[in-house]
Amino acid sequence: MLNRRTFIKTAAAVGLSSIVPVFQPLRVAASDVNSNASVIQSSDSIKGGTQSLMAIEQWENLMDDLDCIELATWYTLLTSVAGNRTGVGGESLSFYAHCPFCPSSDSLYMRDDSYHCCNCQSHGSAIDFFMKAEKCSCATAIDGLRSMLDSGKLRGRVPEWQRYRRILAETRRFYSEVLCHRMEGVVAKRWLSEQGIGVDTIERFGLGYAPLDSDELLLDHLLDQGYSPHAIEASGATFRNTRGRMKDSCEGMIIPVVDHEGHEYGFCTNRNMVDSDPSAADHWVQHTSSFSERRLRRLIVPAPIWPQDLNKFEEIVITRTAWEVVALHSIGIENAVYIVQDWHRPNPYAMRTAFALAQTLIFPCRVEGDTSREIEAIMEQVGSDYRRVKLLSLPVGRWLTELLQRQGPEAVRAAIRAATPLSQALSS
């Protein structure tokens, strides 16, 4: 039987891609790339450089922004409601329509993000639909559809995204005000100061605080700002408990999750931070909205800006929590990032972003005990790029913040400098 240690040593000997399909070069998901999109397909592990990377992200953003049902109404008639499903803002409808690509009627099944004809088997995204309807190339379709969105000919899902972003932006501003300027945030602000987190770092990351003794403080504020209960809940700023009562989603210390344009996608929160060990991973809760999924899945904190941040660092440290990024940046270690979606699960989109930012990724790894699970999780993430990965052995605990608290900034810098290649660990 192939146990973990044998698996790892075999992988080092014969190559990862020889063992399981998941260990392949990082690529854009097949569902996101059309066969005509040669400029996008050429981006294998960012080998195509800045132009290819930006082309991928342009494609993904457009996929998120378009509404396939709205686009189809330019070419065919919707004939009946096929059903409903849970969407970002609640339930969204799907439809049947006449297929413009074959003689069959009522065979085209439409959702907001895809279409499929049961007769001619034509299927794909809104971009695929436009390419087939207009008989044009992928590049022409991307330019044409983006122009239609920008001009208002198509609304897409953009107005919905913008509404939720405004709510999350106000949520961020409100909690920042609580931390910096209200009595409820005095204890949290004092605690941050004790951790060496100054005003500049607080402002840079937009840190905030949600008082633990109020379940509806934010909700009341957003209602006063004129937002509807439905929109507030759909944005993720609040949720309904088992009794159906709306409550604020965030508690305790707050680190916003934002993209390079400052758009909020959610928050990392820790309700125990001020009173207990802030480095414990199970204390952190991530509240991220489901809108604009393709943008969210590639996010890292802090978010890079292309093209100027391409290959910005020789090495970057992949932290386990957003708080570690804040703590490291506060002591001048800026080559540290947090992957918004758990890096223990395969996420080629975030890895694509990270590898575009630096030549080498450094993953913290505990010294004591069996490390094979951690190494296996890292290999599942990086695939054939494992030779561009180093392991940072933590002599104290499992978190960089623990090392920082107990031994100081220089110990953290020394541990980063001493990181060893993953390939060396595989062969030892």
VENQUI-V375966 format. One record per pair of residues at least 6 apart in sequence whose ideal C-beta (glycine too) atoms are under 8 Angstrom apart, sorted by the first residue. I is the first residue (numbers start at 1). J is the second residue. D is the distance in Angstrom with one decimal. If there is no record, write none. Layout:
i j d
I J D
I J D
This chain:
i j d
2 10 7.2
4 370 7.8
4 372 4.0
4 373 6.8
4 376 6.2
5 372 5.6
7 19 7.4
7 372 8.0
7 376 7.2
8 372 5.9
8 375 6.0
8 376 6.8
8 379 7.8
8 426 5.6
9 426 6.9
9 427 7.5
10 19 6.6
11 19 5.7
11 23 7.6
11 379 6.8
11 426 6.3
12 423 6.8
12 426 3.5
12 427 4.8
13 427 8.0
15 384 7.9
16 23 3.5
16 379 6.3
16 383 6.7
16 384 6.1
16 386 6.3
17 23 5.1
17 24 5.6
17 383 7.7
17 384 5.8
22 346 6.3
22 380 6.0
22 383 7.2
23 379 6.7
23 380 7.5
23 383 5.0
23 384 6.3
24 383 5.5
24 384 6.4
25 44 5.3
25 45 5.3
25 383 6.1
25 384 4.8
25 385 7.2
26 44 7.3
26 45 5.1
26 348 4.6
26 351 5.6
26 352 5.4
26 355 7.1
26 382 7.9
26 383 5.7
26 384 8.0
26 385 6.5
27 41 8.0
27 43 7.9
27 44 5.9
27 45 8.0
27 348 7.0
28 40 6.3
28 41 7.4
28 43 6.7
28 56 5.6
28 59 7.8
28 352 7.9
29 348 7.5
29 349 7.9
31 125 7.8
32 59 6.7
32 60 6.3
32 63 6.4
32 125 8.0
32 294 7.3
33 40 5.5
33 41 5.8
33 59 7.4
34 124 7.2
34 127 6.7
34 128 5.9
34 131 6.8
34 138 5.2
36 131 6.8
36 137 5.6
36 138 4.2
37 59 6.8
37 138 4.0
37 139 7.7
38 138 7.8
39 48 7.7
39 51 7.5
39 52 6.5
39 55 4.9
39 138 8.0
39 139 6.8
40 52 7.1
40 55 5.2
40 56 5.5
40 59 5.5
40 138 7.5
42 48 4.5
42 52 5.5
43 52 3.7
43 53 6.2
43 55 7.1
43 56 5.4
45 352 7.7
45 355 6.5
45 384 7.8
45 385 6.0
46 52 7.0
46 53 5.6
46 352 6.5
46 355 5.8
46 356 4.7
48 55 8.0
49 310 7.4
50 306 6.3
50 307 4.0
50 310 5.0
53 306 6.1
53 307 7.9
53 310 6.9
53 352 7.7
53 356 5.5
54 306 5.5
54 307 6.7
56 352 7.6
57 298 7.5
57 306 7.3
58 142 6.6
58 146 7.9
59 127 7.6
59 142 6.6
60 294 4.0
60 295 7.0
60 298 7.4
61 294 7.1
61 295 6.5
62 127 6.6
62 142 6.0
62 145 6.1
62 146 6.0
62 149 7.9
63 113 7.5
63 125 5.8
63 126 7.4
63 127 6.6
63 294 5.9
64 157 7.1
64 161 7.7
64 292 4.7
64 293 6.6
64 294 4.9
64 295 6.1
65 149 6.0
65 156 4.7
65 157 6.0
65 158 5.2
65 161 7.4
65 292 8.0
66 125 7.6
66 126 3.9
66 127 7.1
66 145 6.3
66 149 7.4
66 154 7.2
66 156 4.9
66 157 7.2
67 112 5.0
67 126 7.1
67 154 7.5
67 155 7.2
67 156 4.9
67 157 5.4
68 110 6.2
68 111 6.5
68 112 5.9
68 113 5.9
68 114 5.9
68 115 5.5
68 125 6.7
68 126 4.0
68 129 6.2
69 78 7.3
69 93 7.9
69 94 7.8
69 95 6.1
69 110 4.9
69 111 7.0
69 112 5.6
70 154 6.2
70 155 6.6
70 156 6.7
71 126 4.9
71 129 6.1
71 130 6.4
71 145 7.7
71 154 6.5
72 78 7.4
72 97 6.1
72 108 7.5
72 110 5.5
72 115 6.5
72 129 6.4
75 100 4.8
75 129 7.9
75 133 5.0
76 97 4.9
76 98 4.8
76 99 7.1
76 100 4.8
76 108 6.8
77 97 6.3
77 98 5.7
78 95 4.5
78 96 7.3
78 97 4.8
78 110 7.0
79 95 7.5
79 96 5.3
79 97 5.7
79 98 6.5
79 105 7.4
79 106 5.1
80 95 6.8
80 96 4.8
80 106 6.9
81 93 5.7
81 94 7.5
81 95 6.0
81 96 7.8
82 93 7.8
82 94 4.4
82 95 5.6
82 96 5.2
82 109 6.0
82 110 7.6
83 93 7.5
83 94 5.4
84 91 4.6
84 92 6.6
84 93 5.3
84 94 7.0
85 91 6.8
85 92 6.1
85 94 6.8
85 111 7.7
86 92 7.7
87 112 7.1
88 157 7.8
88 160 6.5
88 164 7.2
88 234 6.1
88 289 7.4
88 290 5.6
88 291 4.4
89 160 6.0
89 164 7.9
89 230 7.3
89 231 7.5
89 234 4.3
90 230 7.0
90 234 6.4
92 111 7.9
92 112 5.8
94 109 6.8
94 110 6.2
94 111 4.6
94 112 8.0
95 109 7.7
95 110 4.6
96 106 5.0
96 107 7.6
96 108 6.6
96 109 6.1
96 110 7.3
97 106 7.4
97 108 4.4
97 110 5.6
98 105 5.1
98 106 6.7
98 107 8.0
98 108 6.5
99 105 7.6
99 107 5.2
99 108 4.1
99 117 4.4
99 119 6.3
99 120 6.4
99 122 7.1
100 108 7.8
100 133 6.2
101 117 6.4
101 120 5.6
101 122 4.8
101 132 6.1
101 133 7.8
102 117 6.4
102 119 5.3
102 120 3.8
102 122 7.3
104 117 7.2
104 118 7.8
104 119 3.7
104 120 7.0
107 117 5.3
107 118 4.7
107 119 4.1
107 120 7.7
108 115 6.2
108 116 7.5
108 117 4.9
108 118 7.9
109 115 6.8
109 116 5.0
109 117 7.5
109 118 6.7
112 157 6.8
113 125 6.8
113 126 7.4
114 123 7.1
114 124 6.8
114 125 5.9
114 126 7.9
115 122 7.6
115 123 6.3
115 124 6.8
115 125 8.0
115 126 7.8
115 128 7.8
115 129 5.5
116 122 7.5
116 123 4.0
117 123 6.8
122 132 6.5
124 132 7.9
126 145 7.3
127 138 7.2
127 141 5.4
127 142 6.8
127 145 6.5
130 136 7.5
130 141 4.8
130 144 6.9
130 145 5.8
131 137 7.3
131 138 6.4
131 141 4.6
134 140 7.6
134 141 7.0
134 144 7.2
136 144 7.2
145 154 7.2
148 154 4.3
149 155 7.8
149 156 5.4
149 158 6.4
157 291 7.6
160 291 7.0
161 291 5.3
161 292 5.6
163 231 5.9
163 235 7.8
164 231 7.1
164 234 6.4
164 235 4.0
164 236 7.6
164 289 6.2
164 291 5.6
165 263 5.3
165 264 6.1
167 222 6.4
167 227 5.7
167 231 6.3
167 232 6.1
167 235 4.1
167 237 5.6
168 235 5.7
168 236 7.3
168 237 6.4
168 264 3.7
168 265 7.4
168 266 7.2
168 289 7.0
169 263 7.8
169 264 5.5
170 221 7.9
170 222 6.5
170 225 6.2
170 227 7.8
171 218 6.1
171 222 7.3
171 235 7.8
171 237 4.9
171 250 7.6
171 264 7.3
171 267 7.6
172 206 5.7
172 208 6.5
172 254 8.0
172 256 4.9
172 258 8.0
172 264 5.5
172 267 7.6
174 208 7.6
174 218 6.1
174 221 5.5
175 208 2.9
175 209 6.1
175 210 5.6
175 218 7.4
175 250 6.8
175 254 5.1
176 206 5.9
176 207 7.0
176 208 4.5
177 208 8.0
178 184 5.4
178 185 4.7
178 208 6.4
178 209 5.2
178 210 7.1
178 211 6.8
178 217 8.0
179 185 4.0
179 188 5.8
179 189 5.8
179 202 7.2
179 207 6.3
179 208 5.0
179 209 3.9
179 254 7.9
180 189 6.8
180 202 7.0
184 209 7.1
184 211 4.3
184 214 7.9
185 209 4.5
185 211 7.8
187 274 6.0
188 209 4.2
188 252 7.9
188 253 6.3
188 273 7.9
188 274 5.5
189 209 7.6
191 273 7.5
191 274 4.6
192 202 6.7
192 207 7.2
195 278 7.6
195 327 7.1
195 330 8.0
196 327 7.8
196 330 5.6
196 331 7.0
197 207 7.6
197 326 6.7
197 327 7.4
197 330 5.3
198 330 6.9
201 207 7.6
201 326 6.3
201 329 6.3
201 330 4.6
204 329 7.3
205 255 6.0
205 256 7.3
205 302 7.5
205 325 7.9
205 326 5.4
205 329 7.6
206 255 7.8
206 256 4.6
206 258 7.1
207 253 7.1
207 254 6.6
207 255 6.2
207 326 7.2
208 253 7.8
208 254 4.0
208 256 7.3
208 267 7.9
209 252 7.1
209 253 6.1
209 254 6.3
210 217 7.3
210 218 6.9
210 248 6.4
210 250 4.3
210 251 5.3
210 252 6.2
210 254 6.0
210 269 7.0
211 217 6.3
212 251 5.7
212 252 6.3
212 271 6.0
214 248 7.5
215 247 4.5
215 248 5.9
216 246 7.3
216 247 6.5
216 248 6.3
217 248 6.3
218 237 6.3
218 238 7.1
218 248 4.4
218 250 7.2
219 232 6.6
219 237 7.8
219 238 5.3
219 246 5.8
219 247 7.3
219 248 5.8
222 232 5.1
222 237 6.5
222 238 7.9
223 229 7.2
223 232 7.4
229 246 6.4
232 238 5.3
232 246 7.6
233 239 6.9
233 240 6.8
233 246 6.4
235 289 6.1
236 249 6.2
236 266 6.1
236 287 5.9
236 288 7.1
236 289 4.1
236 290 7.6
237 248 7.3
237 249 6.0
237 250 7.9
238 246 4.9
238 247 6.2
238 248 5.7
238 249 5.7
239 246 7.3
239 247 6.2
239 249 5.4
240 246 5.6
240 247 7.5
241 247 5.6
249 267 7.7
249 269 8.0
249 287 4.9
250 267 5.4
250 269 4.7
250 287 6.3
251 269 5.9
251 271 4.0
252 269 5.6
252 270 5.0
252 271 3.6
252 272 6.8
252 273 5.5
252 274 7.1
253 269 6.7
253 270 4.8
253 273 4.3
253 274 7.0
253 278 7.6
253 323 7.7
254 267 5.1
254 268 7.3
254 269 5.3
255 267 6.7
255 268 4.4
255 269 7.7
255 301 7.4
255 322 4.4
255 323 6.6
255 326 6.4
256 264 5.7
256 266 7.8
256 267 5.6
257 264 6.9
257 265 4.8
257 266 4.7
257 267 6.3
257 268 6.5
257 286 7.7
257 288 6.0
257 299 6.4
257 301 6.3
257 322 7.5
257 340 5.6
258 264 5.4
258 265 6.8
258 301 7.9
258 303 6.4
259 265 6.8
259 295 6.4
259 299 6.2
259 303 4.9
260 303 4.4
260 304 6.5
260 305 4.4
260 306 7.9
265 288 5.5
265 289 5.9
265 292 7.3
265 295 7.2
265 296 5.3
265 299 6.4
265 340 7.5
266 286 6.8
266 287 4.9
266 288 3.3
266 289 5.4
266 296 8.0
267 286 7.7
267 287 5.1
267 288 7.9
268 284 5.7
268 285 7.3
268 286 5.2
268 287 7.7
268 321 7.2
268 322 4.3
268 323 7.4
269 284 7.2
269 285 5.2
269 286 7.9
269 287 6.5
270 278 6.2
270 283 5.0
270 284 5.1
270 285 7.3
270 323 6.9
271 283 7.5
271 285 7.7
272 278 7.8
272 280 7.9
272 283 4.7
273 283 6.7
273 323 7.7
276 283 7.0
277 283 7.5
277 402 8.0
278 323 6.0
278 401 6.7
279 321 7.4
279 323 7.3
279 324 7.5
279 397 7.3
279 399 4.0
279 400 8.0
279 401 3.9
279 402 5.0
279 405 7.5
280 399 7.7
281 320 5.8
281 321 6.1
281 398 7.8
281 399 7.3
284 321 5.2
284 322 7.4
284 323 6.8
286 340 7.3
288 296 6.0
288 340 6.6
289 296 7.5
290 296 7.9
294 349 7.6
296 340 6.8
296 341 7.5
297 341 5.8
297 347 6.5
297 349 4.6
297 350 6.7
298 349 4.1
298 350 5.5
298 352 6.7
298 353 5.0
299 340 4.3
299 341 7.8
299 350 7.1
299 353 7.7
300 337 4.5
300 338 6.4
300 339 5.4
300 340 6.5
300 350 6.0
300 353 5.5
300 354 6.2
300 357 7.7
301 322 5.2
301 325 5.7
301 337 6.4
301 338 4.4
301 340 6.5
302 325 7.1
302 329 8.0
302 337 6.9
304 312 7.0
304 353 6.8
304 356 7.4
304 357 5.2
306 356 7.5
309 356 8.0
309 357 6.1
310 356 5.7
310 357 7.5
311 356 7.4
311 357 7.4
311 358 7.0
311 359 6.7
312 357 5.7
312 358 7.0
313 335 4.4
313 357 6.3
313 358 4.1
313 359 7.9
314 358 6.4
314 359 5.8
314 360 6.6
315 335 6.2
315 358 5.6
315 359 7.1
315 360 4.4
315 361 7.4
315 362 5.6
315 390 7.2
315 416 7.8
315 419 7.7
316 335 4.7
316 336 6.7
316 337 5.6
316 354 6.6
316 357 5.9
316 358 4.1
316 360 7.7
316 361 6.1
316 362 6.8
317 328 7.1
317 333 7.5
317 335 6.4
317 336 4.4
317 337 7.4
317 362 4.7
317 364 7.2
317 392 6.7
317 400 7.5
317 416 6.2
318 337 6.5
318 338 7.7
318 339 6.4
318 343 6.1
318 354 6.7
318 361 5.6
318 362 6.7
318 363 5.2
318 364 7.6
319 325 5.3
319 328 7.2
319 336 5.5
319 337 6.9
319 338 5.0
319 364 7.2
319 400 6.4
320 338 7.8
320 343 7.9
320 364 6.6
320 398 7.7
320 399 6.4
320 400 7.9
321 338 6.5
321 399 7.5
321 401 7.8
322 338 4.5
323 401 6.6
324 336 6.9
324 338 7.0
324 399 6.7
324 400 5.0
324 401 5.4
325 336 5.1
325 337 6.3
325 338 4.7
327 400 7.4
327 401 5.1
327 404 5.9
328 334 7.7
328 336 4.2
328 400 6.6
328 404 7.7
328 412 7.1
329 336 6.7
331 404 7.2
331 409 4.3
331 412 7.2
332 409 7.7
333 409 7.8
333 412 6.8
333 413 6.9
333 416 7.3
335 358 6.9
337 354 6.5
337 357 7.1
339 347 6.7
339 350 4.6
339 354 7.0
340 350 7.1
341 347 5.1
341 350 6.0
343 350 7.2
343 363 7.9
343 377 7.6
343 378 8.0
343 381 5.8
344 377 4.7
345 380 8.0
346 380 5.0
346 381 6.0
347 381 6.6
348 383 7.3
351 381 5.6
351 382 6.1
351 383 7.8
351 385 7.6
354 361 5.7
355 361 6.9
355 385 6.3
355 388 6.9
359 388 6.5
360 388 5.3
360 389 7.0
360 390 6.0
361 382 6.9
361 388 6.5
361 389 5.2
361 390 7.3
362 389 7.6
362 390 4.7
362 391 7.5
362 392 5.1
362 416 6.5
362 419 4.8
363 374 7.8
363 378 5.1
363 389 6.5
363 390 7.4
363 391 6.0
363 392 6.6
363 422 7.8
364 391 8.0
364 392 4.7
364 394 5.6
364 398 7.6
364 399 7.5
364 400 5.9
365 371 5.7
365 374 5.3
365 375 7.2
365 378 7.9
365 391 4.5
365 392 6.4
365 393 6.0
365 394 6.9
366 374 7.2
366 393 7.7
366 394 5.4
366 397 7.6
366 398 5.0
367 393 5.0
367 394 6.2
367 395 5.9
371 425 7.9
375 391 7.5
375 422 7.2
375 425 6.4
375 426 7.4
378 386 7.7
378 389 6.4
378 391 7.8
378 422 6.7
379 386 5.6
379 422 7.6
382 388 7.2
382 389 5.3
382 422 8.0
386 422 5.4
386 423 6.7
386 426 7.7
387 421 7.3
387 422 7.6
387 423 5.4
389 421 7.3
389 422 4.2
390 419 4.0
390 420 6.1
390 421 5.6
390 422 6.4
391 419 6.2
391 420 5.7
391 421 7.8
391 422 5.7
391 425 5.6
392 400 8.0
392 415 5.7
392 416 6.1
392 418 7.7
392 419 4.4
393 415 7.1
393 418 7.2
393 419 7.7
393 420 7.4
394 400 7.1
394 402 7.7
394 403 6.1
394 415 6.8
395 403 7.1
395 415 7.2
396 402 5.4
396 403 4.9
396 406 5.4
396 407 6.7
397 403 7.1
400 412 6.0
400 415 7.8
403 411 5.7
403 412 5.5
403 415 6.4
404 411 7.5
404 412 5.2
